[in-house]
Amino acid sequence: MSTQPSNIKDPIADFRRAYNEAAQRGDVQQMAALAADHVVCMPPNDTTLYGKDEFMAWWEEYFRYFRIVALTEPDRAVTINGDWPIEISSYMIAIVPVGAGGRIRDDGRQFSIWKRQPDGSWRMWQNMWNSIRPVGSGTNRYLARLMQKKGNTTHE
C-alpha cells in the first residue's frame, strides 16, 4: 500500500456540489437532472424510491414542509471502480419548517453510487442516507410531520 496521495481527480465532486446546492435551493428539477433515470433512493424512515418520478415526488413533498438552511459534508471519500464511483460521506444538515418552527439540526451518513453516462457526465444511481441521532430527534421530525398529515397521531 502506498502512502503517497492519489493523483486521481474526484470525477463526481462538481456533481455532488451541484446536487447539494440544488437541495439547499429546494430545486427538485435540478436534483432530478443529476439523478439517473432509474435512480434508487432510500431515505430514512421511509419506503424505497424507484425512478425519477418517485424521487421527485418525495423531494417535492419534503420541500412543501421544510427548507434546508445549511448542508455540509465534513468527511467524504470516493472510490472509483471504472464507471461507478462509490461515495461515502458524513453530513450536517439544518432545516426549518416552512410554516413556522425552530431550526432542526441533524447529523448523518450517506452512501451513494454514481454512474457514468454515455455523454461522459455522472448521475446519482443509488443513494441511501440515515441520521446518527436517536429516532425522534434531528430531521426525523419529517416522519412525525408526515404521520400528522396522514391523520395518524400514534407515534412509537
N, C-alpha and C positions, 0 to 999 in steps of 0.2 A: 504494500500500500504506500502510495506517495504522500509525502507531507506538503508537497507543493500545491498552491492554489490552482484550481481548474481554470483553463483559458476558454472554456466553452461558455458562450454567452447564453443567458437565460432567454429562450425564444418566446416565452409567454409573459414576461414581465410587463410589457406595454399593454397586452391584452387584459391581464389581471388588473392593472391600474385603471384602465378604461372601464372595466366591469365595476370595480369598486366606486369609481366616480359616478357612474350611471346610477348605481344603487343609492348613493348619497343624494342624488337629484330626484330619485323616485322615477327614473326614466326606464320604464319597463320595456319599451321598444328597443332601446339601445342594449339593455341587458340581454334581451332575446336575440338581438343581432350577433351577440358574442357567444351564443349557445348553439350547439349542433342541433340540427333538425330533430334528431331522435334523442335529445338530452334526457338523462335520468337524474332526478334531483331528489334527495332525501332530507327534507327539512326536519328539525327536531319536533318531536311530539305530534307528528302528522303522518299522513299516508305518503307513499312514494309517488312522485310526479313523473309521468311518461310523456315526452314530446313537448314541443314548444307551446302548444295550446294550454296544456295543464300548467306548465311552467309560468306562462304569462298570467293565467287566471289566478294562480296562487299569489304572485307578486302584486297584481292589481288589487286584490283583496287586502293584502298586507298594507299597502300604501294608502288605502282608504282609512286605516286606523292609526298608522304610525309613520313617522318621518325619521330618517336616520340623520343624526346631527354630528356624529363622529364615527369613524371607522379606521382602525389601524391594524396592521399585521406586524407585531413585534418580532415574530420568528417565522421564517418562511424558507422552505427547502424544496428544490425541484430536481427530480431525477429524470433524465431524458432516456427514453427507450425507443429509438427510431422516431416514428411519427406520433409517439404517445408520451408527452411529458406528464409526470405524476407530481402533483404539488401537495405538500403537507404544510399547514401553517397554523399559527395561533392567531386569534383576533381579539380586539376590544371593540365593542360597538356601544354606542349610546343612541337611544331613540327617545322620542317624545310622542305621546298620544296626540293625534290630530285635533281632537275636540278640546281637551283640557287635561291637565295632569302633569306630574313631575317627570323629570328625566329618568330614564331607566337604563342602567348600565349592565352589560353582560360581557363575560369573557368566555372564550371557547376555542374549539379546534375545528379545522376544516381539512377535508381530503378531496382533491379534485383530480380528474384525469382529463387532459385536453387532447384534441385530435387535430392533426394537420389536415387542412382542406386541399382540394385539388389546385386551388389558386395560390397555395403557399401560406395562407393565413391559418390561424389557430382558433378553434371553437371549444368551449367547455362541453365535454361529452358526458361526464359523470361528476356529481357533486354531492357531498354529504357534509353537514356541519352539526355540531352539538355544543351545548353550554357545559362549562365545567363547574357551574354554580348549582346549588341544590334546586330541585324541582320546585317551582312556585316563586323563585326569585329571578332576577335578571329578565331577559326578554321572553322567558317562558310565560310572561303575563299575556303574550299574544294568544296562547291557548285559552287562558281564562276569558279573554275578550271574545274569542270565537265561540266558546261554550255559552256565554251570555247571549250572544247574537242568535244562536240556535235555540234559545229558550231553555237551555239546560243549566240549572243553577247548582247542580250537585258536583262538587269537586273532591277528588281523592287526594 
